Amino acid sequence: MRYLKASDGTRLAWAESGTGELVVKAANWLTHLEFEWQSPVWRHWIQFFSANCRFVRYDERGCGMSDWQAGTLTLDQWTADLESVVDAARPDRPFTLLGISQGAAACIRYAIQHPDRVARLILYGGYAHGAFKRHAPAGAATYRAMIDLARLAWGQENATFRQVFTSRFIPGGSHEQLDWFNELCLRSTDGESAARLFEARAVLDITDLLPKVRTPTLILHARNDEVVQIEEGRLLATAIPGAEFIELDSRNHVLLEHEPAWQRFCEAVLPLLRPHAAETDSLFTALSPRERQVLALMYDGLSNIDIAERLTISEKTVRNHVSNVFDKLGVWSRAQAIVFAREHGFGR
């Protein structure tokens, strides 16, 4: 964990993990750099990116471990904050920007301003129009009510309001995941800051920026996302020249580890995170993202029971994945799989 001062003096918290090609994730709604490592909602995201790149993330102004007295909340300031974090990370070559939800807008603006610094854009659940700009009166009215409720009810012990908010982000979540997201709301910000962040996002409109993007762009969006409708993802893909679009079969705005859509996301993104590792990866291309995870945990010395607990899956499922790893690598035992992985640079 580190801190920096943004262009207006606001203190921003940022962190990095992993090694390899640099990926900087623009800040999105409701993050907490430290709390996320324990998260059944965000942990698999951090683990995936940290295992495959040098992963830099930060808490946005008004949220998490950054200053809650947020100052200006505009796209200009969000982009300047992203630029401050990039400068602190000191990239020595063009890098990847990851924009999730509202973070997509800052990534797009930054890539237009610094086309020589950004190698590629990965945008998930992003949008060009904020809630008040989407020409959906009922949706705008609901959003306005949520802003008012945030000011009044965000910090109450009764989690009824936060549950309404949480259930939109991860409608497919378990009780544990929903409870954790409710707790994240309390840990990440207060009611007034939450309301201001809601309002700032609602008036966003970057449609005029999209044709100006010259950076290779991958756009992924959940088909039945209840927070940002898929039409917004399709708009990004249509207006950004040459953008690739992948539709994911999910209702969740934050993809959960157990759903096939998360595995599809990993399969699509992984080649972009390690563009110079083709020779080593060619030996492991037959492994699915989940089988790679299992092999990595075997490499770290975890038993099947430990792996099952870590990945929140059954021990029987782990055994099946281990058998698949053996078959695909042409080995007969756990020890042989670990030696094979070590000798061929798996995970470097």
C-alpha positions in Angstrom: 0.0 0.0 0.0 1.3 3.5 -0.9 -0.1 7.0 -0.9 0.3 9.9 -3.3 -1.1 13.4 -3.6 -3.4 14.0 -6.6 -3.2 17.2 -8.7 -5.5 19.1 -6.2 -3.8 17.7 -3.1 -6.3 14.9 -2.4 -4.6 11.8 -0.9 -5.0 8.7 -3.0 -4.2 5.1 -1.8 -2.7 2.7 -4.4 -1.2 -0.7 -4.3 0.6 -3.2 -6.6 1.0 -6.9 -6.7 2.4 -9.5 -9.1 5.2 -9.2 -11.7 5.3 -8.9 -15.5 3.6 -6.6 -17.9 2.0 -3.6 -16.2 -1.8 -3.4 -15.9 -3.3 -0.4 -14.2 -6.9 -0.6 -13.1 -8.7 2.7 -13.1 -10.8 3.2 -9.9 -14.4 2.0 -9.9 -17.2 2.2 -7.4 -16.8 0.8 -3.9 -13.3 -0.4 -3.5 -11.1 -0.9 -0.4 -7.5 -1.9 -1.2 -7.0 -3.9 2.0 -10.4 -5.3 2.6 -10.7 -6.6 -1.0 -8.0 -9.3 -0.3 -10.5 -11.0 2.0 -13.4 -10.6 -0.4 -15.5 -13.4 -1.9 -16.6 -10.8 -4.5 -13.3 -9.2 -5.6 -10.5 -11.6 -4.4 -10.5 -13.8 -7.5 -10.1 -10.7 -9.7 -7.1 -9.6 -7.7 -5.6 -13.1 -7.7 -6.1 -13.6 -11.5 -4.4 -10.3 -12.5 -1.7 -10.6 -9.8 -0.8 -14.1 -11.1 -0.3 -12.9 -14.6 1.0 -9.3 -14.5 2.2 -6.4 -12.4 -1.2 -5.2 -11.2 -1.7 -1.7 -10.0 -5.0 -0.5 -8.5 -6.2 2.4 -6.4 -9.1 3.6 -4.3 -10.9 6.6 -5.9 -11.2 9.9 -4.1 -14.1 9.6 -1.6 -13.7 5.9 -1.2 -11.7 3.2 0.6 -8.3 4.2 1.9 -8.2 7.4 -0.1 -9.5 10.7 1.3 -13.2 10.7 1.8 -13.3 14.5 1.4 -13.3 14.0 -2.3 -13.0 17.5 -3.7 -13.9 17.7 -7.4 -15.8 14.8 -8.9 -15.5 15.1 -12.7 -14.1 13.1 -15.6 -11.3 15.5 -15.8 -10.3 14.9 -12.2 -10.8 11.2 -12.4 -8.5 11.1 -15.5 -5.9 13.3 -13.7 -6.1 10.9 -10.7 -5.4 7.9 -13.0 -2.5 9.8 -14.5 -1.0 10.4 -11.0 -1.2 6.7 -10.3 0.4 5.8 -13.6 3.2 8.2 -13.0 3.8 6.8 -9.5 3.9 3.3 -11.0 6.7 4.5 -13.4 6.0 2.3 -16.4 9.0 1.7 -18.6 7.0 0.7 -21.7 3.4 1.0 -23.0 1.0 -0.7 -20.6 -2.6 -2.0 -20.4 -5.4 0.0 -18.8 -8.3 -2.0 -17.2 -11.5 0.0 -16.9 -14.4 -1.6 -14.9 -17.8 0.1 -14.9 -17.2 3.9 -14.4 -13.4 3.3 -14.7 -13.9 2.8 -18.4 -14.5 6.5 -19.0 -11.2 7.5 -17.3 -9.3 4.9 -19.3 -10.8 6.1 -22.6 -9.9 9.7 -21.8 -6.4 8.8 -20.7 -5.8 6.7 -23.8 -6.8 9.6 -26.1 -4.5 12.0 -24.2 -1.6 9.5 -24.1 -1.8 7.2 -27.2 1.9 6.5 -27.0 1.8 5.2 -23.4 -1.2 2.8 -23.6 -0.7 -0.5 -25.4 -4.3 -1.7 -25.0 -7.6 -1.1 -23.3 -9.6 -3.8 -21.5 -13.1 -2.5 -20.6 -15.6 -4.5 -18.6 -19.1 -3.3 -17.7 -18.3 0.1 -19.0 -20.6 2.8 -20.3 -20.7 6.1 -22.3 -23.9 7.4 -20.6 -24.5 7.9 -16.9 -27.9 7.0 -15.5 -29.4 10.5 -16.2 -28.2 10.4 -19.8 -29.6 7.0 -20.9 -33.1 8.2 -22.0 -34.8 5.9 -19.6 -37.1 8.0 -17.3 -37.9 5.1 -14.9 -34.3 4.2 -14.5 -33.3 7.8 -13.8 -36.0 8.2 -11.2 -34.9 5.0 -9.4 -31.3 6.3 -9.5 -32.4 9.7 -8.1 -34.2 7.9 -5.2 -31.0 5.9 -4.5 -29.0 9.1 -4.2 -31.5 10.5 -1.7 -31.5 7.3 0.3 -27.8 7.1 0.4 -27.7 10.5 2.1 -30.3 9.3 4.7 -29.7 5.6 5.2 -26.2 4.6 4.1 -24.7 4.3 7.6 -27.6 2.8 9.5 -27.1 -0.5 11.3 -30.1 -1.9 9.5 -28.7 -3.0 6.1 -32.0 -2.8 4.2 -31.0 0.0 1.9 -27.5 -1.3 1.3 -29.0 -4.7 0.5 -31.1 -3.1 -2.3 -28.0 -1.6 -3.7 -25.9 -4.8 -3.3 -28.5 -7.0 -4.9 -28.3 -5.0 -8.1 -24.5 -5.5 -8.4 -24.4 -9.2 -7.7 -27.9 -10.6 -8.0 -26.4 -14.1 -8.4 -24.4 -13.8 -5.2 -24.5 -16.1 -2.2 -25.5 -15.0 1.3 -21.9 -14.7 2.2 -21.1 -12.5 -0.9 -24.1 -10.3 -0.4 -23.3 -9.8 3.3 -19.7 -9.0 2.4 -20.7 -6.4 -0.2 -23.0 -4.8 2.4 -20.1 -4.5 4.8 -17.9 -3.1 2.0 -20.4 -0.3 1.6 -19.9 0.8 5.2 -16.1 0.4 5.1 -15.6 2.2 1.8 -17.4 5.5 2.3 -20.1 7.5 4.1 -23.6 8.5 3.0 -22.8 12.0 1.8 -19.7 10.8 -0.2 -21.7 7.9 -1.7 -24.4 10.3 -2.8 -21.9 12.7 -4.4 -20.2 9.8 -6.3 -23.7 8.6 -7.5 -24.5 12.0 -8.8 -21.2 12.5 -10.5 -21.5 9.2 -12.4 -25.1 9.9 -13.4 -24.3 12.9 -15.6 -21.4 11.3 -17.4 -21.5 11.4 -21.2 -18.4 10.4 -23.2 -20.0 9.6 -26.6 -18.0 12.3 -28.3 -14.7 10.8 -27.1 -15.3 7.3 -28.4 -14.4 7.8 -32.1 -11.1 9.4 -31.0 -9.7 6.2 -29.5 -6.8 4.8 -31.4 -5.8 2.1 -28.9 -6.6 -1.6 -29.4 -9.7 -2.2 -27.3 -11.4 -5.3 -25.9 -14.8 -4.7 -24.5 -16.6 -7.3 -22.3 -20.1 -7.0 -20.9 -22.6 -9.2 -19.0 -25.7 -9.9 -21.1 -28.2 -9.2 -18.3 -26.2 -6.7 -16.2 -28.7 -5.0 -13.9 -26.5 -2.0 -13.2 -25.2 -1.1 -16.7 -27.4 -2.5 -19.5 -25.6 -4.3 -22.3 -26.6 -1.6 -24.8 -24.0 0.6 -23.2 -21.3 -2.0 -23.9 -22.5 -2.4 -27.5 -22.3 1.4 -27.9 -18.7 1.5 -26.8 -17.9 -1.4 -29.2 -19.7 0.3 -32.1 -18.2 3.8 -31.6 -14.6 2.9 -30.7 -12.7 2.1 -34.0 -11.7 -1.6 -34.3 -12.9 -2.6 -30.8 -13.6 -6.3 -30.1 -16.8 -7.1 -28.2 -17.4 -10.2 -26.1 -20.9 -10.8 -24.5 -20.8 -12.8 -21.3 -23.6 -14.9 -20.0 -24.2 -13.3 -16.6 -26.6 -11.0 -14.6 -23.8 -9.8 -12.3 -22.1 -6.4 -12.7 -19.2 -7.9 -10.8 -18.4 -11.4 -12.2 -18.3 -14.0 -9.5 -15.8 -16.8 -9.4 -18.1 -19.7 -9.6 -19.9 -18.6 -12.8 -18.8 -19.7 -16.3 -18.8 -16.1 -17.4 -15.8 -15.5 -15.2 -13.8 -18.3 -16.8 -14.8 -16.9 -20.2 -13.5 -13.5 -19.1 -10.2 -15.0 -18.0 -9.8 -16.9 -21.3 -10.3 -13.7 -23.3 -8.1 -11.5 -21.2 -5.1 -13.8 -20.4 -3.4 -13.5 -23.8 -3.4 -9.7 -23.5 -1.8 -9.8 -20.1 1.2 -11.9 -21.2 1.8 -11.0 -24.9 5.5 -11.9 -24.8 5.1 -15.3 -23.0 3.9 -17.3 -26.0 6.8 -19.8 -26.0 6.3 -20.8 -22.4 2.5 -20.6 -22.5 2.4 -22.9 -25.5 3.1 -25.8 -23.2 0.1 -24.9 -21.0 -2.4 -23.7 -23.6 -4.6 -26.8 -23.1 -5.2 -25.9 -19.5 -8.4 -23.9 -18.7 -8.1 -20.9 -16.4 -9.4 -23.0 -13.5 -6.9 -25.8 -14.2 -4.1 -23.1 -14.3 -5.3 -22.0 -10.9 -5.2 -25.5 -9.5 -1.7 -26.2 -11.0 -0.5 -22.9 -9.4 -1.8 -23.9 -6.0 -0.4 -27.4 -6.3 2.9 -25.7 -7.2 2.6 -23.8 -3.9 2.2 -27.0 -2.0 -1.5 -27.0 -1.2 -3.4 -30.2 -0.8 -6.7 -31.0 -2.6 -8.6 -30.0 0.5 -6.7 -26.8 0.8 -7.3 -26.0 -2.9 -11.0 -26.7 -2.5 -11.2 -24.3 0.4 -9.2 -21.6 -1.3 -11.3 -21.8 -4.5 -14.6 -22.4 -2.7 -15.3 -25.6 -4.7 -15.7 -29.2 -3.7 -12.8 -31.6 -3.2 -14.2 -33.8 -5.9 -14.1 -31.0 -8.4 -10.5 -30.3 -7.4 -9.7 -34.0 -8.0 -11.3 -33.8 -11.5 -9.2 -30.7 -12.3 -6.0 -32.4 -11.1 -6.7 -35.4 -13.3 -7.2 -33.1 -16.2 -4.0 -31.3 -15.5 -2.1 -34.7 -15.4 -3.7 -35.8 -18.7 -3.0 -32.5 -20.5 0.6 -32.2 -19.3 1.4 -35.9 -19.9 2.4 -36.6 -16.3 1.3 -39.3 -13.8 1.7 -37.7 -10.4 1.5 -34.4 -8.4 5.3 -34.4 -8.0 5.8 -34.7 -11.8 3.3 -31.9 -12.5 5.2 -29.6 -10.1 8.6 -30.5 -11.6 7.2 -30.0 -15.1 5.8 -26.6 -14.2 9.0 -25.5 -12.6 11.2 -26.6 -15.4 9.1 -24.9 -18.1 8.7 -21.6 -16.3 5.0 -21.8 -15.4 3.7 -18.6 -13.9 6.8 -16.5 -14.5 
